[in-house]
Amino acid sequence: MNTRVEVRGGIYRDSVTLLRVSRALAQRPGVTAATVAMATGLNLDLLVQQGFTVPAGAGPNDLVVAIRGEDEAAVRAAWEALDGLLAEAPAPAAAGGAPEAVPARTTGAAARRLADPGGGLALVSVPGRYAFAEAMDALAAGLNVMVFSDNVPLHQEIALKEAAGRRGLIVMGPDCGTAMIGGVGLGFANAVRPGPVGIVAASGTGAQQMMCLLDAAGVGVRHVLGVGGRDLSAEVSGRSTLAALAALDADPATEMIAVVTKPPASRVADLVHSAARRLDTPVTFAMLGEDAADLTDATAKVLRALGRDVPRWPSWPAPPPPGPPSPGALRGLFAGGTLCAEAALVARRELGPDPVSGHAFTDFGDDEYTRGRAHPMIDPTLRLERLAAEAADPACAVVLMDVVLGYGADPDPAALLAPAIEDALARRPDLRVVVSLCGTPADPQDRDRQAAALQAAGADVFASNAEAARHAAGLARGRAAAAAHGRHLEGA
Amino acid sequence: MDGARLGGLLGGEPKVVAAGAPILAEALQQQAVRVERVDWRPPPDWAVDALNAVLGDPRHAAANATAVERMLAARPRLVDVRPASEVLGLEKGTFLHAGPPLEWDRASGPMRGALVGAMLLEGLASSPEEAERALEAGAATLDSCHHHGAVGPMAGVVSPSMQMFVVEDDQNGRVRRSYCSLNEGLGKVLRYGAYGPEVIERLRWMGAVLGPVLRDAVRRHGPVDLTAITAQALQMGDELHNRNRAATSLLVRELAADIITAGAPASDVAEVLRFVNGNDHFYLNLAMAAAKVGADAARGVPGSSMVVAMARNGTDFGIQVSGTGDRWFTGPAGVPDGLFLGSYGPQDANPDIGDSTIMETTGLGGFAMAAAPAIVRFVGGQVPDALAATHRMYEITLAEHPVFQVPILSFRGTPAGIDVTRVVRTGILPVINTGMAGRVAGTGQVGAGLVDPPAEAFSEALRALARLAG
């Protein structure tokens, strides 16, 4: 075995680009492991886990390259390919318009290249500690802002939203993963049919779940305005939620507004509810919480408010294994924060508060897993590692995972996930894997193709996250027909 | 009304600027949405908190808009030509100089040479040696031109008897004035630190003949619209710092009749016209005064991070910023890179010197390089380099000049109003065209080229702005 590790100062590439470079290197003949990443604490830990020795003094602004190969030649060849791959990393060309000699270097400068920035939007996804400057710059240039970045301090969020308020603009986020404007998806968003519903979402995957279920029910969505998970906190006080409600109310094509949030601070809830009552457009609230409806129920509420039938939600059960499931721990490995919270809630209702059994839910989209790394919807590395670890843990009986499709997400998540599931089930025939699949047939990844691949790998697949969680909890209690309840069906 | 909420965001297909992960911009392009992508790179680590403080200052955006608007609204006119003693109240023994404040001890060769020349011109010494001894002993009072509404090219030394252009900007009755000396021509000249007898001789002639003839002509003519001349010159291939050939020609054309009819002896008139015509940089000093009056209008806006002066004294390069009052932020002046006259080489060049960077401060000179293909080789490059230089400056400026346009850029306005926060965020430094003075006092000009300002001047200004942020 040959390994080589090097730290390069003063080079910055975004995490997705580095992921692509890492994958390209790892796929080279003779290379057994390759990681090219910014030297954040998390990434350094991962390198140590991979068995690399990390040079001292590397910091988050340095690039760390670690390559292991079967022989020295393989490592050397990979090393030589590295610069080429890094150089291929896109230096964005200006799109359309007169050719520019240099690409814009700041959001403000790029905004000035729009013929008319009015009604425009800046999509800011730089690392969190730099997001404030770009977002403020965008607001000063008259743009609305979607801050995709996470790890943005609360006081900066408030300052941004105050500045937006002064200008009659909106800041979506920070940590706003999903938005849709006039049918165009921003960030992680699904390809849904056009229609009369406008969604205000303090939760990205919550909004995606609702969009996809509405689409499955034949109802289209026009706009999704994300507000960020902290918008309804006492500190931020619903600034963006209120702006979003007013904007959707003023949009003549929006006939129904749905608000999807985690439990808000009570004073803020009052504020938002009374604002909603003053609108001309009817508003349905889907507030997720201990006693509240789940997203699937909330979607049903929206459908009923529109006078539509609630369909049976699509599911793709794997062929049932010969024996009944053995009871044991349920482990949820999620990419979507809200989907994770919802599944945990459903499971707790089904399984009761039972610390002994070792049920556990992990949100891999949480800040602690994404600092200096791509979101798990793009980079499955951490989740796949954990899947293997759970399969190796005899206490674990059921693994519940979400797969979120749409623009911005992994172009083919089943390509890596299905073999990993198959592998886990081959080693643990008593293990059960349940997948909550959030997507639509029109998504670039094609929901039905993904479902078929995951089903064929041995997973029970559900379009409704709540149903997936109920099914998984049933399996964890040793109930073979948990999915039954007469609710499961084939693809819609 | 309501439909236009969020600037009309929900009305149509979104127009998107994307900074950060390319995958998100690609997803939009997949959906056939036009995306302006930002070639974003992280700012230096130390600057993150300071940038957040300044950009987060609720006054910041409006303050910058105000500052740049004031600068661009200036419509400077040449109204008079008078001695410095009269217009600046300059007394015998006091000299102004280019750049941030400076003492004799730290003065460079050309600055010392120019001061020696000024001592001789004013009759305060009878030989260069005597002048130097007197200056060393503190016989003269020195102050920065910028502190008096004035600008001086290269050493920028102004002494009481020197003739000054008086430029005026009248903004709805609020009159602002600025001043600059008359251009001496090229070669062995005081501003490049030469002080030989022919230098003093020429300055005497400028005081006795050139100044009064121009004064009478301007007074006969009435105020000369400098904005109009500058705008036309840009379209004729000048960038108004290292090339002023078109502007000088336009000025001569404008004033010719009044110079002739001002009543001076025909021989003086002929000499004046020959002198001005023989000096392609004659208009530069007027352009500098015009720029100064606009830049000064932008001073003192709390919260603004716009640069209102860049100037060098041959030792330090300094900037002043609208939101930080009259404070100078300095770093060591760099040695320019470019072409040399005759047998001179880099070893002969003095570090950067002069107030002529007021041209770049207001969006001309290096910033308008794309307008001046004739001199791109002179400043060490090809035509595409000139276009790239101007394009790059749009990244660090707040506005485009409404009147000063660049034909080859489809008549886009020149990039104007340098923003300290953008300089630090992008690491892009202002492009500065400049002349080069000989390192040794008395040498004169040795070349011309480009120079980088020291990044620390901008860093220090950002830190100061952060401390003042509300």
Interface residues (C-beta under 8 A of the other chain):
Chain A: Y12 D14 S15 V16 T17 N61 P90 A91 P92 A93 A94 A95 G96 A98 E100 A101 V102 P103 A104 R105 T106 T107 G108 A109 A110 A111 R112 R113 L114 D116 P117 G118 G119 G120 L121 A122 L123 V124 S125 V126 P127 R129 Y130 F132 A133 E134 M136 D137 A138 L139 A140 G142 L143 N144 F148 S149 Q156 A159 E162 A163 R166 G168 L169 I170 I181 G182 V184 G185 L186 G187 H223 A243 A246 A247 L248 D249 A250 D251 P252 T254 A374 I378 Y407 G408 P444
Chain B: D2 G3 R5 L6 G7 G8 L9 L10 G11 G12 E13 P14 K15 V16 V17 A18 A19 G20 A21 P22 I23 L24 A25 A27 L28 Q29 Q30 Q31 V33 R34 V35 E36 R37 V38 D39 W40 R41 P42 P43 D45 V48 L51 N52 L55 G56 P58 H60 A61 N64 P384 L387 A388 H391 R392 Y394 E395 S410 T421 R422 R425 T426 I428
